[in-house]
Amino acid sequence: MDEVIRRFVILGHVQGVYFRHSTRLEAGKLGLRGFARNLADGSVEVIAQGPASSVERLREWLGRGPAQARVDEVRDLEADVGSSLPDGFHTL
């Protein structure tokens, strides 16, 4: 099983609509480690670590987000967080 760490930045109407909380729940179902946090520009950043297939499933979910959100774009960027994240998935 290939473990990967990926960083996503989600753009659109994604703050104030339970995006981070919903992401935490979805990542938990997928058994991922990492975190979701709001950024000052109104986007949400997600760092996810786990099996490549599970991280890809989260990425697909991020493209939709919770019902209240409007996702315009999901940017898939280099993750520069070291080799491992703590257990569990957190909101910051």
PyMOL Python script that loads the backbone (N, CA, C, O; Angstrom):
from pymol import cmd

cmd.read_pdbstr("""\
ATOM      1  N   MET A   1       0.851  -1.174   0.000  1.00  0.00           N
ATOM      2  CA  MET A   1       0.000   0.000   0.000  1.00  0.00           C
ATOM      3  C   MET A   1       0.900   1.242   0.000  1.00  0.00           C
ATOM      4  O   MET A   1       1.734   1.410   0.889  1.00  0.00           O
ATOM      5  N   ASP A   2       0.727   2.090  -0.985  1.00  0.00           N
ATOM      6  CA  ASP A   2       1.524   3.309  -1.103  1.00  0.00           C
ATOM      7  C   ASP A   2       0.931   4.425  -0.265  1.00  0.00           C
ATOM      8  O   ASP A   2      -0.220   4.817  -0.463  1.00  0.00           O
ATOM      9  N   GLU A   3       1.726   4.942   0.681  1.00  0.00           N
ATOM     10  CA  GLU A   3       1.318   6.094   1.483  1.00  0.00           C
ATOM     11  C   GLU A   3       1.766   7.364   0.774  1.00  0.00           C
ATOM     12  O   GLU A   3       2.887   7.453   0.274  1.00  0.00           O
ATOM     13  N   VAL A   4       0.874   8.338   0.740  1.00  0.00           N
ATOM     14  CA  VAL A   4       1.194   9.626   0.133  1.00  0.00           C
ATOM     15  C   VAL A   4       0.770  10.746   1.080  1.00  0.00           C
ATOM     16  O   VAL A   4      -0.087  10.560   1.944  1.00  0.00           O
ATOM     17  N   ILE A   5       1.388  11.907   0.897  1.00  0.00           N
ATOM     18  CA  ILE A   5       0.963  13.129   1.575  1.00  0.00           C
ATOM     19  C   ILE A   5       0.674  14.138   0.475  1.00  0.00           C
ATOM     20  O   ILE A   5       1.523  14.402  -0.377  1.00  0.00           O
ATOM     21  N   ARG A   6      -0.536  14.705   0.498  1.00  0.00           N
ATOM     22  CA  ARG A   6      -0.895  15.695  -0.515  1.00  0.00           C
ATOM     23  C   ARG A   6      -1.486  16.925   0.156  1.00  0.00           C
ATOM     24  O   ARG A   6      -2.101  16.857   1.221  1.00  0.00           O
ATOM     25  N   ARG A   7      -1.274  18.048  -0.512  1.00  0.00           N
ATOM     26  CA  ARG A   7      -1.801  19.338  -0.040  1.00  0.00           C
ATOM     27  C   ARG A   7      -2.793  19.836  -1.068  1.00  0.00           C
ATOM     28  O   ARG A   7      -2.495  19.887  -2.261  1.00  0.00           O
ATOM     29  N   PHE A   8      -3.972  20.203  -0.599  1.00  0.00           N
ATOM     30  CA  PHE A   8      -5.009  20.743  -1.471  1.00  0.00           C
ATOM     31  C   PHE A   8      -5.399  22.125  -0.969  1.00  0.00           C
ATOM     32  O   PHE A   8      -5.465  22.358   0.238  1.00  0.00           O
ATOM     33  N   VAL A   9      -5.653  23.028  -1.886  1.00  0.00           N
ATOM     34  CA  VAL A   9      -6.234  24.326  -1.560  1.00  0.00           C
ATOM     35  C   VAL A   9      -7.539  24.414  -2.332  1.00  0.00           C
ATOM     36  O   VAL A   9      -7.566  24.298  -3.557  1.00  0.00           O
ATOM     37  N   ILE A  10      -8.619  24.622  -1.590  1.00  0.00           N
ATOM     38  CA  ILE A  10      -9.951  24.621  -2.174  1.00  0.00           C
ATOM     39  C   ILE A  10     -10.451  26.053  -2.235  1.00  0.00           C
ATOM     40  O   ILE A  10     -10.461  26.761  -1.228  1.00  0.00           O
ATOM     41  N   LEU A  11     -10.867  26.476  -3.422  1.00  0.00           N
ATOM     42  CA  LEU A  11     -11.332  27.838  -3.672  1.00  0.00           C
ATOM     43  C   LEU A  11     -12.823  27.833  -3.953  1.00  0.00           C
ATOM     44  O   LEU A  11     -13.358  26.866  -4.495  1.00  0.00           O
ATOM     45  N   GLY A  12     -13.487  28.909  -3.584  1.00  0.00           N
ATOM     46  CA  GLY A  12     -14.924  29.065  -3.799  1.00  0.00           C
ATOM     47  C   GLY A  12     -15.561  29.563  -2.520  1.00  0.00           C
ATOM     48  O   GLY A  12     -14.913  30.225  -1.710  1.00  0.00           O
ATOM     49  N   HIS A  13     -16.822  29.246  -2.343  1.00  0.00           N
ATOM     50  CA  HIS A  13     -17.529  29.595  -1.100  1.00  0.00           C
ATOM     51  C   HIS A  13     -17.348  28.407  -0.161  1.00  0.00           C
ATOM     52  O   HIS A  13     -18.197  27.518  -0.095  1.00  0.00           O
ATOM     53  N   VAL A  14     -16.215  28.404   0.573  1.00  0.00           N
ATOM     54  CA  VAL A  14     -15.835  27.235   1.355  1.00  0.00           C
ATOM     55  C   VAL A  14     -15.568  27.551   2.827  1.00  0.00           C
ATOM     56  O   VAL A  14     -15.203  26.654   3.587  1.00  0.00           O
ATOM     57  N   GLN A  15     -15.741  28.785   3.237  1.00  0.00           N
ATOM     58  CA  GLN A  15     -15.621  29.129   4.660  1.00  0.00           C
ATOM     59  C   GLN A  15     -16.997  29.500   5.183  1.00  0.00           C
ATOM     60  O   GLN A  15     -17.793  30.133   4.490  1.00  0.00           O
ATOM     61  N   GLY A  16     -17.264  29.093   6.423  1.00  0.00           N
ATOM     62  CA  GLY A  16     -18.556  29.386   7.038  1.00  0.00           C
ATOM     63  C   GLY A  16     -19.661  28.449   6.587  1.00  0.00           C
ATOM     64  O   GLY A  16     -20.839  28.742   6.790  1.00  0.00           O
ATOM     65  N   VAL A  17     -19.297  27.312   5.970  1.00  0.00           N
ATOM     66  CA  VAL A  17     -20.287  26.356   5.471  1.00  0.00           C
ATOM     67  C   VAL A  17     -19.970  24.935   5.941  1.00  0.00           C
ATOM     68  O   VAL A  17     -20.360  23.961   5.299  1.00  0.00           O
ATOM     69  N   TYR A  18     -19.259  24.826   7.069  1.00  0.00           N
ATOM     70  CA  TYR A  18     -18.883  23.541   7.660  1.00  0.00           C
ATOM     71  C   TYR A  18     -17.962  22.715   6.761  1.00  0.00           C
ATOM     72  O   TYR A  18     -17.959  21.486   6.831  1.00  0.00           O
ATOM     73  N   PHE A  19     -17.186  23.388   5.921  1.00  0.00           N
ATOM     74  CA  PHE A  19     -16.299  22.668   5.011  1.00  0.00           C
ATOM     75  C   PHE A  19     -15.225  21.902   5.785  1.00  0.00           C
ATOM     76  O   PHE A  19     -14.997  20.721   5.520  1.00  0.00           O
ATOM     77  N   ARG A  20     -14.563  22.564   6.737  1.00  0.00           N
ATOM     78  CA  ARG A  20     -13.496  21.892   7.488  1.00  0.00           C
ATOM     79  C   ARG A  20     -14.044  20.721   8.304  1.00  0.00           C
ATOM     80  O   ARG A  20     -13.460  19.638   8.311  1.00  0.00           O
ATOM     81  N   HIS A  21     -15.158  20.940   8.985  1.00  0.00           N
ATOM     82  CA  HIS A  21     -15.760  19.872   9.786  1.00  0.00           C
ATOM     83  C   HIS A  21     -16.165  18.694   8.895  1.00  0.00           C
ATOM     84  O   HIS A  21     -15.893  17.540   9.226  1.00  0.00           O
ATOM     85  N   SER A  22     -16.802  18.982   7.785  1.00  0.00           N
ATOM     86  CA  SER A  22     -17.219  17.923   6.858  1.00  0.00           C
ATOM     87  C   SER A  22     -16.011  17.195   6.279  1.00  0.00           C
ATOM     88  O   SER A  22     -16.058  15.983   6.068  1.00  0.00           O
ATOM     89  N   THR A  23     -14.934  17.926   6.023  1.00  0.00           N
ATOM     90  CA  THR A  23     -13.711  17.308   5.523  1.00  0.00           C
ATOM     91  C   THR A  23     -13.139  16.370   6.574  1.00  0.00           C
ATOM     92  O   THR A  23     -12.691  15.272   6.243  1.00  0.00           O
ATOM     93  N   ARG A  24     -13.146  16.787   7.831  1.00  0.00           N
ATOM     94  CA  ARG A  24     -12.654  15.936   8.915  1.00  0.00           C
ATOM     95  C   ARG A  24     -13.451  14.638   8.988  1.00  0.00           C
ATOM     96  O   ARG A  24     -12.870  13.565   9.152  1.00  0.00           O
ATOM     97  N   LEU A  25     -14.757  14.723   8.870  1.00  0.00           N
ATOM     98  CA  LEU A  25     -15.594  13.523   8.907  1.00  0.00           C
ATOM     99  C   LEU A  25     -15.297  12.603   7.727  1.00  0.00           C
ATOM    100  O   LEU A  25     -15.178  11.390   7.896  1.00  0.00           O
ATOM    101  N   GLU A  26     -15.178  13.176   6.542  1.00  0.00           N
ATOM    102  CA  GLU A  26     -14.899  12.384   5.341  1.00  0.00           C
ATOM    103  C   GLU A  26     -13.525  11.731   5.424  1.00  0.00           C
ATOM    104  O   GLU A  26     -13.374  10.553   5.099  1.00  0.00           O
ATOM    105  N   ALA A  27     -12.531  12.488   5.855  1.00  0.00           N
ATOM    106  CA  ALA A  27     -11.174  11.942   5.991  1.00  0.00           C
ATOM    107  C   ALA A  27     -11.141  10.834   7.044  1.00  0.00           C
ATOM    108  O   ALA A  27     -10.419   9.849   6.891  1.00  0.00           O
ATOM    109  N   GLY A  28     -11.921  10.999   8.108  1.00  0.00           N
ATOM    110  CA  GLY A  28     -12.001   9.967   9.130  1.00  0.00           C
ATOM    111  C   GLY A  28     -12.560   8.668   8.578  1.00  0.00           C
ATOM    112  O   GLY A  28     -12.061   7.591   8.903  1.00  0.00           O
ATOM    113  N   LYS A  29     -13.587   8.756   7.750  1.00  0.00           N
ATOM    114  CA  LYS A  29     -14.166   7.563   7.113  1.00  0.00           C
ATOM    115  C   LYS A  29     -13.132   6.853   6.253  1.00  0.00           C
ATOM    116  O   LYS A  29     -13.143   5.628   6.133  1.00  0.00           O
ATOM    117  N   LEU A  30     -12.236   7.638   5.657  1.00  0.00           N
ATOM    118  CA  LEU A  30     -11.227   7.086   4.757  1.00  0.00           C
ATOM    119  C   LEU A  30      -9.953   6.664   5.494  1.00  0.00           C
ATOM    120  O   LEU A  30      -9.028   6.134   4.878  1.00  0.00           O
ATOM    121  N   GLY A  31      -9.902   6.898   6.810  1.00  0.00           N
ATOM    122  CA  GLY A  31      -8.745   6.499   7.597  1.00  0.00           C
ATOM    123  C   GLY A  31      -7.507   7.335   7.365  1.00  0.00           C
ATOM    124  O   GLY A  31      -6.388   6.837   7.489  1.00  0.00           O
ATOM    125  N   LEU A  32      -7.694   8.609   7.027  1.00  0.00           N
ATOM    126  CA  LEU A  32      -6.566   9.493   6.715  1.00  0.00           C
ATOM    127  C   LEU A  32      -6.111  10.276   7.936  1.00  0.00           C
ATOM    128  O   LEU A  32      -6.868  10.468   8.888  1.00  0.00           O
ATOM    129  N   ARG A  33      -4.879  10.720   7.895  1.00  0.00           N
ATOM    130  CA  ARG A  33      -4.311  11.637   8.877  1.00  0.00           C
ATOM    131  C   ARG A  33      -4.171  12.996   8.205  1.00  0.00           C
ATOM    132  O   ARG A  33      -4.070  13.086   6.982  1.00  0.00           O
ATOM    133  N   GLY A  34      -4.166  14.060   9.021  1.00  0.00           N
ATOM    134  CA  GLY A  34      -3.936  15.382   8.464  1.00  0.00           C
ATOM    135  C   GLY A  34      -4.771  16.447   9.124  1.00  0.00           C
ATOM    136  O   GLY A  34      -5.167  16.330  10.283  1.00  0.00           O
ATOM    137  N   PHE A  35      -5.035  17.506   8.350  1.00  0.00           N
ATOM    138  CA  PHE A  35      -5.802  18.614   8.901  1.00  0.00           C
ATOM    139  C   PHE A  35      -6.424  19.446   7.790  1.00  0.00           C
ATOM    140  O   PHE A  35      -6.023  19.377   6.628  1.00  0.00           O
ATOM    141  N   ALA A  36      -7.419  20.235   8.187  1.00  0.00           N
ATOM    142  CA  ALA A  36      -8.049  21.223   7.310  1.00  0.00           C
ATOM    143  C   ALA A  36      -8.058  22.540   8.061  1.00  0.00           C
ATOM    144  O   ALA A  36      -8.370  22.578   9.251  1.00  0.00           O
ATOM    145  N   ARG A  37      -7.716  23.625   7.370  1.00  0.00           N
ATOM    146  CA  ARG A  37      -7.734  24.944   8.016  1.00  0.00           C
ATOM    147  C   ARG A  37      -8.119  26.012   7.015  1.00  0.00           C
ATOM    148  O   ARG A  37      -7.872  25.895   5.815  1.00  0.00           O
ATOM    149  N   ASN A  38      -8.740  27.071   7.552  1.00  0.00           N
ATOM    150  CA  ASN A  38      -9.077  28.236   6.741  1.00  0.00           C
ATOM    151  C   ASN A  38      -7.816  29.033   6.460  1.00  0.00           C
ATOM    152  O   ASN A  38      -6.926  29.115   7.306  1.00  0.00           O
ATOM    153  N   LEU A  39      -7.741  29.615   5.281  1.00  0.00           N
ATOM    154  CA  LEU A  39      -6.656  30.524   4.926  1.00  0.00           C
ATOM    155  C   LEU A  39      -7.213  31.943   4.840  1.00  0.00           C
ATOM    156  O   LEU A  39      -8.411  32.139   4.639  1.00  0.00           O
ATOM    157  N   ALA A  40      -6.344  32.910   4.991  1.00  0.00           N
ATOM    158  CA  ALA A  40      -6.758  34.317   5.048  1.00  0.00           C
ATOM    159  C   ALA A  40      -7.452  34.787   3.771  1.00  0.00           C
ATOM    160  O   ALA A  40      -8.247  35.725   3.819  1.00  0.00           O
ATOM    161  N   ASP A  41      -7.167  34.156   2.635  1.00  0.00           N
ATOM    162  CA  ASP A  41      -7.762  34.587   1.365  1.00  0.00           C
ATOM    163  C   ASP A  41      -9.161  34.021   1.124  1.00  0.00           C
ATOM    164  O   ASP A  41      -9.743  34.246   0.063  1.00  0.00           O
ATOM    165  N   GLY A  42      -9.711  33.282   2.108  1.00  0.00           N
ATOM    166  CA  GLY A  42     -11.052  32.720   1.971  1.00  0.00           C
ATOM    167  C   GLY A  42     -11.078  31.287   1.477  1.00  0.00           C
ATOM    168  O   GLY A  42     -12.150  30.694   1.357  1.00  0.00           O
ATOM    169  N   SER A  43      -9.919  30.723   1.188  1.00  0.00           N
ATOM    170  CA  SER A  43      -9.836  29.334   0.753  1.00  0.00           C
ATOM    171  C   SER A  43      -9.634  28.424   1.962  1.00  0.00           C
ATOM    172  O   SER A  43      -9.457  28.896   3.086  1.00  0.00           O
ATOM    173  N   VAL A  44      -9.664  27.128   1.718  1.00  0.00           N
ATOM    174  CA  VAL A  44      -9.398  26.130   2.750  1.00  0.00           C
ATOM    175  C   VAL A  44      -8.219  25.287   2.291  1.00  0.00           C
ATOM    176  O   VAL A  44      -8.149  24.873   1.133  1.00  0.00           O
ATOM    177  N   GLU A  45      -7.283  25.035   3.222  1.00  0.00           N
ATOM    178  CA  GLU A  45      -6.139  24.171   2.943  1.00  0.00           C
ATOM    179  C   GLU A  45      -6.372  22.833   3.632  1.00  0.00           C
ATOM    180  O   GLU A  45      -6.807  22.775   4.782  1.00  0.00           O
ATOM    181  N   VAL A  46      -6.073  21.757   2.906  1.00  0.00           N
ATOM    182  CA  VAL A  46      -6.197  20.404   3.440  1.00  0.00           C
ATOM    183  C   VAL A  46      -4.878  19.681   3.190  1.00  0.00           C
ATOM    184  O   VAL A  46      -4.388  19.636   2.062  1.00  0.00           O
ATOM    185  N   ILE A  47      -4.309  19.116   4.254  1.00  0.00           N
ATOM    186  CA  ILE A  47      -3.156  18.237   4.144  1.00  0.00           C
ATOM    187  C   ILE A  47      -3.652  16.851   4.522  1.00  0.00           C
ATOM    188  O   ILE A  47      -4.233  16.669   5.592  1.00  0.00           O
ATOM    189  N   ALA A  48      -3.427  15.865   3.647  1.00  0.00           N
ATOM    190  CA  ALA A  48      -3.921  14.516   3.892  1.00  0.00           C
ATOM    191  C   ALA A  48      -2.820  13.499   3.653  1.00  0.00           C
ATOM    192  O   ALA A  48      -2.064  13.595   2.685  1.00  0.00           O
ATOM    193  N   GLN A  49      -2.740  12.517   4.553  1.00  0.00           N
ATOM    194  CA  GLN A  49      -1.772  11.442   4.433  1.00  0.00           C
ATOM    195  C   GLN A  49      -2.469  10.119   4.614  1.00  0.00           C
ATOM    196  O   GLN A  49      -3.296   9.954   5.511  1.00  0.00           O
ATOM    197  N   GLY A  50      -2.128   9.164   3.746  1.00  0.00           N
ATOM    198  CA  GLY A  50      -2.696   7.831   3.855  1.00  0.00           C
ATOM    199  C   GLY A  50      -2.507   7.098   2.547  1.00  0.00           C
ATOM    200  O   GLY A  50      -1.729   7.528   1.695  1.00  0.00           O
ATOM    201  N   PRO A  51      -3.217   5.987   2.381  1.00  0.00           N
ATOM    202  CA  PRO A  51      -3.124   5.240   1.130  1.00  0.00           C
ATOM    203  C   PRO A  51      -3.509   6.128  -0.061  1.00  0.00           C
ATOM    204  O   PRO A  51      -4.456   6.912   0.014  1.00  0.00           O
ATOM    205  N   ALA A  52      -2.764   5.989  -1.145  1.00  0.00           N
ATOM    206  CA  ALA A  52      -2.987   6.845  -2.317  1.00  0.00           C
ATOM    207  C   ALA A  52      -4.436   6.812  -2.782  1.00  0.00           C
ATOM    208  O   ALA A  52      -4.987   7.848  -3.153  1.00  0.00           O
ATOM    209  N   SER A  53      -5.060   5.639  -2.767  1.00  0.00           N
ATOM    210  CA  SER A  53      -6.448   5.549  -3.236  1.00  0.00           C
ATOM    211  C   SER A  53      -7.397   6.312  -2.321  1.00  0.00           C
ATOM    212  O   SER A  53      -8.355   6.916  -2.802  1.00  0.00           O
ATOM    213  N   SER A  54      -7.154   6.299  -1.018  1.00  0.00           N
ATOM    214  CA  SER A  54      -8.007   7.021  -0.073  1.00  0.00           C
ATOM    215  C   SER A  54      -7.810   8.527  -0.193  1.00  0.00           C
ATOM    216  O   SER A  54      -8.776   9.286  -0.123  1.00  0.00           O
ATOM    217  N   VAL A  55      -6.571   8.961  -0.373  1.00  0.00           N
ATOM    218  CA  VAL A  55      -6.308  10.394  -0.562  1.00  0.00           C
ATOM    219  C   VAL A  55      -6.970  10.872  -1.845  1.00  0.00           C
ATOM    220  O   VAL A  55      -7.500  11.981  -1.887  1.00  0.00           O
ATOM    221  N   GLU A  56      -6.948  10.057  -2.888  1.00  0.00           N
ATOM    222  CA  GLU A  56      -7.601  10.436  -4.149  1.00  0.00           C
ATOM    223  C   GLU A  56      -9.115  10.509  -3.963  1.00  0.00           C
ATOM    224  O   GLU A  56      -9.760  11.386  -4.537  1.00  0.00           O
ATOM    225  N   ARG A  57      -9.684   9.619  -3.186  1.00  0.00           N
ATOM    226  CA  ARG A  57     -11.126   9.683  -2.920  1.00  0.00           C
ATOM    227  C   ARG A  57     -11.480  10.953  -2.161  1.00  0.00           C
ATOM    228  O   ARG A  57     -12.521  11.560  -2.416  1.00  0.00           O
ATOM    229  N   LEU A  58     -10.613  11.364  -1.222  1.00  0.00           N
ATOM    230  CA  LEU A  58     -10.849  12.626  -0.524  1.00  0.00           C
ATOM    231  C   LEU A  58     -10.771  13.784  -1.497  1.00  0.00           C
ATOM    232  O   LEU A  58     -11.589  14.702  -1.439  1.00  0.00           O
ATOM    233  N   ARG A  59      -9.792  13.750  -2.393  1.00  0.00           N
ATOM    234  CA  ARG A  59      -9.645  14.823  -3.392  1.00  0.00           C
ATOM    235  C   ARG A  59     -10.915  14.947  -4.230  1.00  0.00           C
ATOM    236  O   ARG A  59     -11.367  16.056  -4.514  1.00  0.00           O
ATOM    237  N   GLU A  60     -11.481  13.830  -4.621  1.00  0.00           N
ATOM    238  CA  GLU A  60     -12.734  13.846  -5.392  1.00  0.00           C
ATOM    239  C   GLU A  60     -13.856  14.468  -4.565  1.00  0.00           C
ATOM    240  O   GLU A  60     -14.647  15.260  -5.078  1.00  0.00           O
ATOM    241  N   TRP A  61     -13.923  14.106  -3.282  1.00  0.00           N
ATOM    242  CA  TRP A  61     -14.949  14.675  -2.406  1.00  0.00           C
ATOM    243  C   TRP A  61     -14.748  16.176  -2.252  1.00  0.00           C
ATOM    244  O   TRP A  61     -15.721  16.931  -2.259  1.00  0.00           O
ATOM    245  N   LEU A  62     -13.499  16.623  -2.113  1.00  0.00           N
ATOM    246  CA  LEU A  62     -13.218  18.052  -1.974  1.00  0.00           C
ATOM    247  C   LEU A  62     -13.743  18.847  -3.161  1.00  0.00           C
ATOM    248  O   LEU A  62     -14.082  20.021  -3.010  1.00  0.00           O
ATOM    249  N   GLY A  63     -13.815  18.244  -4.320  1.00  0.00           N
ATOM    250  CA  GLY A  63     -14.351  18.904  -5.506  1.00  0.00           C
ATOM    251  C   GLY A  63     -15.846  19.200  -5.405  1.00  0.00           C
ATOM    252  O   GLY A  63     -16.375  20.031  -6.144  1.00  0.00           O
ATOM    253  N   ARG A  64     -16.516  18.517  -4.488  1.00  0.00           N
ATOM    254  CA  ARG A  64     -17.949  18.753  -4.235  1.00  0.00           C
ATOM    255  C   ARG A  64     -18.143  19.475  -2.914  1.00  0.00           C
ATOM    256  O   ARG A  64     -18.854  20.477  -2.843  1.00  0.00           O
ATOM    257  N   GLY A  65     -17.499  18.957  -1.854  1.00  0.00           N
ATOM    258  CA  GLY A  65     -17.652  19.519  -0.518  1.00  0.00           C
ATOM    259  C   GLY A  65     -19.040  19.277   0.031  1.00  0.00           C
ATOM    260  O   GLY A  65     -19.838  18.567  -0.581  1.00  0.00           O
ATOM    261  N   PRO A  66     -19.337  19.867   1.193  1.00  0.00           N
ATOM    262  CA  PRO A  66     -20.670  19.722   1.781  1.00  0.00           C
ATOM    263  C   PRO A  66     -21.708  20.494   0.963  1.00  0.00           C
ATOM    264  O   PRO A  66     -21.364  21.316   0.114  1.00  0.00           O
ATOM    265  N   ALA A  67     -22.964  20.215   1.233  1.00  0.00           N
ATOM    266  CA  ALA A  67     -24.062  20.789   0.438  1.00  0.00           C
ATOM    267  C   ALA A  67     -24.053  22.314   0.404  1.00  0.00           C
ATOM    268  O   ALA A  67     -24.422  22.909  -0.609  1.00  0.00           O
ATOM    269  N   GLN A  68     -23.638  22.953   1.490  1.00  0.00           N
ATOM    270  CA  GLN A  68     -23.691  24.414   1.573  1.00  0.00           C
ATOM    271  C   GLN A  68     -22.544  25.094   0.808  1.00  0.00           C
ATOM    272  O   GLN A  68     -22.594  26.298   0.554  1.00  0.00           O
ATOM    273  N   ALA A  69     -21.533  24.335   0.450  1.00  0.00           N
ATOM    274  CA  ALA A  69     -20.346  24.904  -0.195  1.00  0.00           C
ATOM    275  C   ALA A  69     -20.539  25.051  -1.701  1.00  0.00           C
ATOM    276  O   ALA A  69     -21.381  24.388  -2.307  1.00  0.00           O
ATOM    277  N   ARG A  70     -19.738  25.937  -2.283  1.00  0.00           N
ATOM    278  CA  ARG A  70     -19.613  26.040  -3.734  1.00  0.00           C
ATOM    279  C   ARG A  70     -18.113  25.976  -4.039  1.00  0.00           C
ATOM    280  O   ARG A  70     -17.374  26.927  -3.782  1.00  0.00           O
ATOM    281  N   VAL A  71     -17.683  24.856  -4.584  1.00  0.00           N
ATOM    282  CA  VAL A  71     -16.272  24.666  -4.893  1.00  0.00           C
ATOM    283  C   VAL A  71     -16.023  25.098  -6.327  1.00  0.00           C
ATOM    284  O   VAL A  71     -16.611  24.555  -7.263  1.00  0.00           O
ATOM    285  N   ASP A  72     -15.141  26.083  -6.491  1.00  0.00           N
ATOM    286  CA  ASP A  72     -14.770  26.550  -7.823  1.00  0.00           C
ATOM    287  C   ASP A  72     -13.539  25.830  -8.360  1.00  0.00           C
ATOM    288  O   ASP A  72     -13.421  25.598  -9.563  1.00  0.00           O
ATOM    289  N   GLU A  73     -12.616  25.476  -7.452  1.00  0.00           N
ATOM    290  CA  GLU A  73     -11.360  24.860  -7.889  1.00  0.00           C
ATOM    291  C   GLU A  73     -10.711  24.138  -6.712  1.00  0.00           C
ATOM    292  O   GLU A  73     -10.790  24.592  -5.570  1.00  0.00           O
ATOM    293  N   VAL A  74     -10.071  23.008  -7.006  1.00  0.00           N
ATOM    294  CA  VAL A  74      -9.236  22.307  -6.041  1.00  0.00           C
ATOM    295  C   VAL A  74      -7.829  22.275  -6.616  1.00  0.00           C
ATOM    296  O   VAL A  74      -7.587  21.653  -7.651  1.00  0.00           O
ATOM    297  N   ARG A  75      -6.911  22.941  -5.948  1.00  0.00           N
ATOM    298  CA  ARG A  75      -5.509  22.937  -6.374  1.00  0.00           C
ATOM    299  C   ARG A  75      -4.775  21.828  -5.632  1.00  0.00           C
ATOM    300  O   ARG A  75      -4.871  21.715  -4.410  1.00  0.00           O
ATOM    301  N   ASP A  76      -4.057  21.028  -6.369  1.00  0.00           N
ATOM    302  CA  ASP A  76      -3.277  19.919  -5.819  1.00  0.00           C
ATOM    303  C   ASP A  76      -1.817  20.362  -5.844  1.00  0.00           C
ATOM    304  O   ASP A  76      -1.219  20.475  -6.914  1.00  0.00           O
ATOM    305  N   LEU A  77      -1.236  20.616  -4.655  1.00  0.00           N
ATOM    306  CA  LEU A  77       0.094  21.215  -4.557  1.00  0.00           C
ATOM    307  C   LEU A  77       1.047  20.296  -3.802  1.00  0.00           C
ATOM    308  O   LEU A  77       0.622  19.345  -3.146  1.00  0.00           O
ATOM    309  N   GLU A  78       2.321  20.588  -3.903  1.00  0.00           N
ATOM    310  CA  GLU A  78       3.333  19.851  -3.142  1.00  0.00           C
ATOM    311  C   GLU A  78       3.066  20.004  -1.647  1.00  0.00           C
ATOM    312  O   GLU A  78       2.767  21.099  -1.170  1.00  0.00           O
ATOM    313  N   ALA A  79       3.176  18.919  -0.928  1.00  0.00           N
ATOM    314  CA  ALA A  79       3.020  18.952   0.528  1.00  0.00           C
ATOM    315  C   ALA A  79       4.405  18.972   1.146  1.00  0.00           C
ATOM    316  O   ALA A  79       5.180  18.032   0.967  1.00  0.00           O
ATOM    317  N   ASP A  80       4.722  20.026   1.866  1.00  0.00           N
ATOM    318  CA  ASP A  80       6.023  20.160   2.513  1.00  0.00           C
ATOM    319  C   ASP A  80       5.817  20.121   4.022  1.00  0.00           C
ATOM    320  O   ASP A  80       5.936  21.136   4.707  1.00  0.00           O
ATOM    321  N   VAL A  81       5.502  18.918   4.531  1.00  0.00           N
ATOM    322  CA  VAL A  81       5.173  18.785   5.952  1.00  0.00           C
ATOM    323  C   VAL A  81       6.029  17.733   6.651  1.00  0.00           C
ATOM    324  O   VAL A  81       5.667  17.282   7.737  1.00  0.00           O
ATOM    325  N   GLY A  82       7.116  17.343   6.079  1.00  0.00           N
ATOM    326  CA  GLY A  82       7.930  16.296   6.676  1.00  0.00           C
ATOM    327  C   GLY A  82       7.437  14.929   6.251  1.00  0.00           C
ATOM    328  O   GLY A  82       6.766  14.796   5.228  1.00  0.00           O
ATOM    329  N   SER A  83       7.761  13.926   7.021  1.00  0.00           N
ATOM    330  CA  SER A  83       7.477  12.560   6.595  1.00  0.00           C
ATOM    331  C   SER A  83       6.157  11.998   7.127  1.00  0.00           C
ATOM    332  O   SER A  83       5.657  11.011   6.588  1.00  0.00           O
ATOM    333  N   SER A  84       5.592  12.594   8.156  1.00  0.00           N
ATOM    334  CA  SER A  84       4.392  12.012   8.739  1.00  0.00           C
ATOM    335  C   SER A  84       3.599  13.045   9.520  1.00  0.00           C
ATOM    336  O   SER A  84       4.154  14.010  10.045  1.00  0.00           O
ATOM    337  N   LEU A  85       2.310  12.832   9.586  1.00  0.00           N
ATOM    338  CA  LEU A  85       1.419  13.683  10.378  1.00  0.00           C
ATOM    339  C   LEU A  85       0.941  12.894  11.594  1.00  0.00           C
ATOM    340  O   LEU A  85       0.990  11.664  11.586  1.00  0.00           O
ATOM    341  N   PRO A  86       0.481  13.579  12.631  1.00  0.00           N
ATOM    342  CA  PRO A  86      -0.032  12.865  13.807  1.00  0.00           C
ATOM    343  C   PRO A  86      -1.241  12.020  13.428  1.00  0.00           C
ATOM    344  O   PRO A  86      -1.863  12.239  12.388  1.00  0.00           O
ATOM    345  N   ASP A  87      -1.570  11.051  14.283  1.00  0.00           N
ATOM    346  CA  ASP A  87      -2.742  10.221  14.037  1.00  0.00           C
ATOM    347  C   ASP A  87      -4.000  11.071  14.005  1.00  0.00           C
ATOM    348  O   ASP A  87      -4.092  12.095  14.682  1.00  0.00           O
ATOM    349  N   GLY A  88      -4.958  10.638  13.217  1.00  0.00           N
ATOM    350  CA  GLY A  88      -6.240  11.316  13.148  1.00  0.00           C
ATOM    351  C   GLY A  88      -6.231  12.469  12.165  1.00  0.00           C
ATOM    352  O   GLY A  88      -5.204  12.807  11.577  1.00  0.00           O
ATOM    353  N   PHE A  89      -7.400  13.060  12.003  1.00  0.00           N
ATOM    354  CA  PHE A  89      -7.580  14.201  11.100  1.00  0.00           C
ATOM    355  C   PHE A  89      -8.210  15.312  11.920  1.00  0.00           C
ATOM    356  O   PHE A  89      -9.194  15.084  12.624  1.00  0.00           O
ATOM    357  N   HIS A  90      -7.658  16.500  11.837  1.00  0.00           N
ATOM    358  CA  HIS A  90      -8.038  17.609  12.715  1.00  0.00           C
ATOM    359  C   HIS A  90      -8.453  18.844  11.914  1.00  0.00           C
ATOM    360  O   HIS A  90      -8.080  18.998  10.751  1.00  0.00           O
ATOM    361  N   THR A  91      -9.215  19.704  12.543  1.00  0.00           N
ATOM    362  CA  THR A  91      -9.475  21.030  11.989  1.00  0.00           C
ATOM    363  C   THR A  91      -8.671  22.028  12.804  1.00  0.00           C
ATOM    364  O   THR A  91      -8.583  21.918  14.027  1.00  0.00           O
ATOM    365  N   LEU A  92      -8.095  22.987  12.131  1.00  0.00           N
ATOM    366  CA  LEU A  92      -7.296  24.028  12.787  1.00  0.00           C
ATOM    367  C   LEU A  92      -7.957  25.369  12.588  1.00  0.00           C
ATOM    368  O   LEU A  92      -7.448  26.384  13.061  1.00  0.00           O
TER     369      LEU A  92
END
""", "prot")
cmd.dss("prot")
cmd.show_as("cartoon", "prot")
cmd.util.cbc("prot")
cmd.orient("prot")
